[in-house]
Amino acid sequence: MAQLNFGGTEENVVTRDEFPLSKAQEVLSKEVVAVIGYGVQGPGQALNQKDNGINVIVGQRKGSKSWDKAVSDGFVPGETLFEIEEALEKGTIYCYLLSDAAQIELWPTVKKHLTPGKALYFSHGFGITFKEQTGIIPPADVDVFLVAPKGSGTSLRRMFLQGRGLNSSFAIFQDATGKAWERVVALGIAVGSGYLFETDFKKEVFSDLTGERGTLMGCIQGIFAAQYDVLRSKGHTPSEAFNETVEELTQSLMPLVAENGMDWMYANCSTTAQRGALDWWKKFRDATKPVFEELYESVATGKESQRSIDLNSQPDYREKLDAELKELRDSELWQAGKTVRSLRPENQAVESIS
């Protein structure tokens, strides 16, 4: 494991150069990795492991949409696709990739099959960190660890197929066998991580919940909506407002930031844009930092986790979720986005010249 220095702060990281796929395959050669759940992270992680030569099976409820998706993805009922309890019986490592609410519901069944020497793998620190709320307390004689890809399962799979890797964090909560470190790192490589950086369960879930509610989804939607509404109220058309708010950011600028950093992007835009960005970014920082402080406190005290458990466990959860998503989808902002996306060159029919 290497150490990287980030402005005076050292972090432990594992790269694919020092822990290649061949080593991961060797470590996992006698394991049966049972992916329990085939929703958000399950397909990407299971398929990447399968393509990387890992003995992976999927546990899912027969007859569900996720079962059908696993079949369409190439998992074979009775060979690599099983009902959940049968997969738990066969597996030596459980990749527990159900939603947080579903993990709570299934936990008594999973715990029953966690015999000594097995391993429990998460991609989120939620269940363990908030164990008083979830009731997920593993037996002492199994390994417990996580690999958390920093992106969706769809992105993990897409980047894998492109020959790239999505960075992931990893953490060990319990090392009962003395092999937890090599097991978790091997799995991190096998699922398609670019590199792995070390954390712990609490820090992973605190940063994850803050990020999802903050700059990754909640905050950025709020900022998009605010700027779009101001531009529209000042007489700008939906197309102009959307392009200046979302399209230019996502299609032009953020790829440059991803490749080279914000400082490079600032240095390579017009002097007028430079001046404005440098004058205004601290105002936005100062305006939003109190909201982020409030958000982090809500995460750290368990308020956010309890709200997620309470709302996502309700029988009409899906109906309420669909109503909230419909509000977003039907807003003028994202209806304008739908139209703008349809006008991108890659979505236009090319007229042939004869």
C-alpha positions in Angstrom: 0.0 0.0 0.0 1.4 3.4 -1.0 1.1 6.7 0.6 0.2 9.8 -1.3 0.7 13.3 0.0 -2.2 15.8 -0.5 -1.0 19.2 0.6 0.6 17.8 3.7 -2.0 15.2 4.4 -0.9 11.6 3.7 -3.4 9.0 2.5 -3.1 5.2 2.1 -3.9 4.1 -1.5 -3.7 0.9 -3.5 -3.2 1.1 -7.3 -3.7 -1.6 -9.9 0.1 -1.6 -10.6 0.9 -2.8 -7.1 -2.2 -5.0 -6.8 -2.9 -6.3 -10.3 -5.9 -8.2 -11.4 -3.9 -11.4 -11.5 -3.2 -11.1 -7.8 -6.9 -10.4 -7.1 -7.8 -13.5 -9.1 -5.4 -15.5 -7.0 -6.7 -14.2 -3.7 -10.3 -14.9 -4.7 -9.7 -18.2 -6.5 -11.3 -20.3 -3.7 -14.1 -17.8 -3.0 -17.7 -17.8 -4.2 -18.8 -14.2 -4.3 -22.5 -13.9 -3.8 -23.9 -10.5 -5.0 -27.1 -10.0 -3.0 -29.3 -7.5 -4.8 -29.3 -6.5 -8.4 -30.4 -2.9 -8.4 -28.1 0.2 -8.4 -24.6 -1.3 -7.7 -25.3 -5.0 -8.2 -25.3 -5.3 -12.0 -22.1 -3.3 -12.5 -20.1 -5.0 -9.7 -21.4 -8.5 -10.6 -20.7 -8.2 -14.3 -17.2 -6.6 -13.8 -16.3 -9.4 -11.5 -17.7 -12.0 -13.9 -15.7 -10.5 -16.8 -12.6 -10.4 -14.6 -12.7 -14.2 -14.0 -14.1 -14.2 -10.5 -16.5 -16.9 -9.4 -19.5 -14.7 -8.9 -23.2 -15.6 -8.4 -26.3 -13.4 -8.0 -28.9 -13.8 -5.3 -32.3 -12.2 -6.2 -36.0 -12.9 -5.7 -37.3 -15.0 -8.6 -39.8 -13.4 -10.8 -38.7 -9.8 -9.9 -37.6 -7.3 -12.6 -34.1 -7.6 -11.2 -34.1 -11.4 -11.6 -35.1 -10.9 -15.3 -32.4 -8.2 -15.7 -29.8 -10.6 -14.3 -30.9 -13.3 -16.8 -30.7 -10.8 -19.7 -27.2 -9.9 -18.5 -26.1 -13.5 -18.8 -26.5 -15.0 -15.4 -28.0 -18.4 -15.6 -30.7 -19.6 -13.2 -29.5 -22.6 -11.3 -25.9 -22.0 -12.3 -24.9 -18.4 -11.5 -28.4 -17.0 -10.5 -30.2 -18.2 -7.4 -32.9 -17.3 -5.0 -31.4 -15.2 -2.2 -31.2 -18.0 0.5 -29.6 -20.4 -1.9 -27.0 -17.9 -2.9 -26.3 -17.2 0.8 -25.8 -20.9 1.3 -23.3 -21.1 -1.6 -21.4 -17.9 -1.1 -18.3 -17.3 1.0 -18.3 -13.6 0.5 -21.6 -11.7 0.5 -21.7 -8.5 -1.5 -24.6 -6.9 0.3 -25.8 -4.5 -2.3 -29.5 -4.1 -1.5 -30.9 -0.6 -0.6 -30.3 0.4 3.0 -33.9 -0.1 3.8 -34.0 -3.6 2.2 -30.7 -4.5 4.0 -32.5 -4.0 7.3 -35.4 -6.2 6.2 -33.3 -9.1 5.0 -30.6 -8.9 7.7 -32.0 -11.8 9.9 -31.8 -14.1 6.9 -28.3 -13.0 6.0 -27.0 -13.2 9.5 -28.3 -16.8 9.8 -26.0 -17.8 6.9 -22.9 -15.9 8.1 -20.9 -18.9 9.3 -17.3 -18.5 10.7 -14.7 -17.4 8.1 -17.2 -15.9 5.6 -17.0 -12.2 4.7 -19.7 -9.5 4.6 -19.0 -6.8 2.0 -20.8 -3.5 1.7 -20.5 -0.6 -0.7 -21.9 1.9 1.8 -21.1 2.3 5.5 -24.8 3.0 6.4 -25.9 -0.3 7.9 -22.9 -0.7 10.2 -22.4 2.9 11.2 -26.0 3.4 12.2 -26.4 -0.1 13.7 -28.5 1.2 16.5 -31.1 2.2 13.9 -30.6 -0.6 11.4 -29.9 -3.6 13.8 -27.1 -4.8 11.5 -24.6 -6.2 13.9 -22.4 -8.9 12.3 -21.1 -11.9 14.3 -17.6 -11.6 15.5 -16.2 -14.5 13.5 -16.6 -13.1 10.0 -14.7 -10.4 8.0 -16.6 -7.2 7.5 -15.4 -4.6 5.0 -16.5 -2.2 2.2 -15.6 -1.0 -1.3 -17.5 2.1 -2.2 -17.1 3.1 -5.9 -17.3 6.9 -6.2 -20.1 6.8 -8.8 -23.1 4.9 -9.9 -23.1 1.2 -10.8 -23.9 2.3 -14.4 -20.7 4.5 -14.4 -18.7 1.7 -12.9 -19.7 -0.7 -15.7 -19.4 1.9 -18.5 -15.9 2.9 -17.5 -14.9 -0.8 -17.1 -16.0 -1.5 -20.7 -14.0 1.5 -21.8 -10.9 0.1 -20.1 -10.9 2.7 -17.4 -11.6 2.5 -13.7 -13.8 4.3 -11.2 -12.0 5.3 -8.0 -13.3 3.6 -4.8 -12.8 3.9 -1.1 -12.2 0.8 1.0 -12.5 0.1 4.7 -12.2 -2.8 7.1 -14.6 -2.9 10.0 -13.7 -6.4 11.3 -10.8 -8.7 10.5 -11.8 -12.1 11.9 -9.7 -14.2 9.5 -6.5 -12.2 9.2 -7.2 -12.0 5.5 -9.6 -9.1 5.4 -7.2 -6.7 3.8 -6.3 -8.9 0.9 -9.9 -9.9 0.4 -11.2 -6.4 0.3 -8.5 -5.0 -2.0 -8.9 -8.0 -4.3 -12.6 -7.3 -4.5 -11.9 -3.6 -5.1 -9.8 -4.4 -8.1 -12.2 -7.1 -9.3 -15.2 -4.7 -9.4 -13.3 -2.3 -11.6 -11.8 0.3 -9.3 -9.2 2.7 -10.8 -7.4 3.0 -7.5 -8.5 2.4 -3.9 -8.1 4.9 -1.0 -8.5 3.9 2.6 -11.2 5.2 4.9 -13.4 3.8 7.7 -17.1 3.0 7.7 -18.2 6.2 9.6 -16.2 8.6 7.4 -17.4 6.8 4.2 -21.1 7.2 5.1 -20.7 10.7 6.5 -19.0 11.9 3.3 -21.4 10.0 1.1 -24.6 11.3 2.6 -23.2 14.8 2.6 -22.1 14.5 -1.0 -25.4 13.1 -2.3 -27.3 15.8 -0.5 -24.7 18.4 -1.4 -22.7 19.1 -4.6 -23.4 15.7 -6.2 -27.2 16.0 -6.4 -29.1 18.1 -4.0 -27.1 21.3 -4.0 -26.4 21.3 -7.7 -30.1 20.8 -8.6 -30.9 23.7 -6.2 -28.3 25.9 -7.9 -29.5 24.9 -11.4 -33.1 25.8 -10.5 -32.1 29.1 -8.9 -30.0 30.4 -11.8 -32.5 29.1 -14.4 -35.4 30.8 -12.6 -33.5 34.1 -12.4 -32.7 34.1 -16.1 -36.2 33.2 -17.1 -37.6 35.9 -14.9 -35.4 38.4 -16.6 -36.8 37.5 -20.1 -34.3 34.9 -21.3 -35.8 32.0 -23.3 -35.9 28.5 -21.9 -33.2 27.4 -24.4 -30.8 30.2 -23.5 -31.4 29.8 -19.8 -30.8 26.0 -19.9 -27.7 26.3 -22.1 -26.1 28.9 -19.8 -27.1 27.0 -16.7 -26.7 23.3 -17.4 -25.6 22.4 -21.0 -22.4 24.4 -21.1 -21.4 23.2 -17.6 -22.0 19.5 -18.2 -21.0 19.2 -21.8 -18.0 21.6 -22.0 -16.6 22.8 -18.7 -16.9 19.9 -16.3 -15.0 17.5 -18.6 -12.2 20.0 -18.6 -12.3 20.3 -14.8 -12.2 16.5 -14.6 -9.2 16.3 -16.9 -7.1 19.2 -15.7 -8.6 20.8 -12.6 -10.5 24.0 -11.9 -7.4 26.2 -11.9 -6.6 25.0 -15.5 -10.1 25.7 -16.6 -10.0 29.2 -15.2 -6.7 29.8 -16.9 -8.0 28.7 -20.2 -11.2 30.7 -20.5 -11.8 34.3 -21.5 -10.3 37.0 -19.3 -13.9 38.3 -18.7 -15.0 34.9 -17.5 -11.8 34.6 -15.3 -12.5 37.9 -13.6 -16.1 37.1 -12.9 -15.4 33.6 -11.6 -12.6 34.8 -9.3 -14.7 37.7 -8.0 -17.8 35.5 -7.3 -16.7 32.0 -6.2 -16.0 33.1 -2.6 -19.4 34.7 -2.3 -21.0 31.4 -3.2 -18.7 29.5 -0.8 -19.6 31.9 2.0 -23.3 31.7 1.2 -23.5 27.9 1.1 -21.0 26.9 3.8 -23.5 27.3 6.6 -25.9 25.0 4.7 -23.2 22.4 4.4 -22.4 22.7 8.1 -26.1 22.2 8.9 -26.2 19.2 6.5 -23.1 17.5 7.9 -24.5 17.9 11.5 -27.7 16.3 10.4 -25.8 13.4 9.0 -23.5 13.0 12.0 -26.3 13.0 14.5 -28.2 10.3 12.6 -31.1 12.5 11.6 -30.6 11.9 7.9 -30.2 8.1 8.3 -33.3 7.9 10.4 -35.3 9.9 7.9 -34.1 7.6 5.1 -35.1 4.5 7.0 -38.5 5.9 8.0 -39.5 7.2 4.6 -37.9 4.4 2.5 -39.5 1.7 4.5 -43.1 2.9 4.0 -45.3 0.7 1.9 -46.2 3.6 -0.4 -42.6 4.7 -0.8 -42.5 4.1 -4.5 -45.6 6.1 -5.2 -44.4 9.1 -3.2 -40.9 8.9 -4.8 -42.5 8.9 -8.3 -44.5 12.0 -7.4 -41.4 13.8 -6.3 -39.4 12.8 -9.4 -42.4 13.8 -11.6 -42.2 17.3 -10.1 -38.5 17.5 -11.3 -39.2 15.8 -14.7 -42.2 18.1 -15.5 -40.4 21.3 -14.4 -39.7 23.8 -17.3 -36.0 23.5 -16.5 -35.8 19.8 -17.3 -38.3 19.9 -20.0 -36.1 22.4 -21.7 -33.2 20.1 -21.0 -35.0 17.2 -22.8 -35.4 19.4 -25.9 -31.8 20.7 -25.8 -30.5 17.1 -25.5 -32.5 16.0 -28.5 -30.8 18.8 -30.5 -27.2 17.6 -29.8 -25.5 16.5 -33.0 -25.1 12.9 -31.9 -28.9 12.7 -31.5 -29.7 14.2 -34.9 -30.2 12.1 -38.0 -27.4 12.8 -40.5 -28.6 13.5 -44.0 -26.6 11.6 -46.6 -25.1 13.4 -49.6 -25.5 11.4 -52.8 
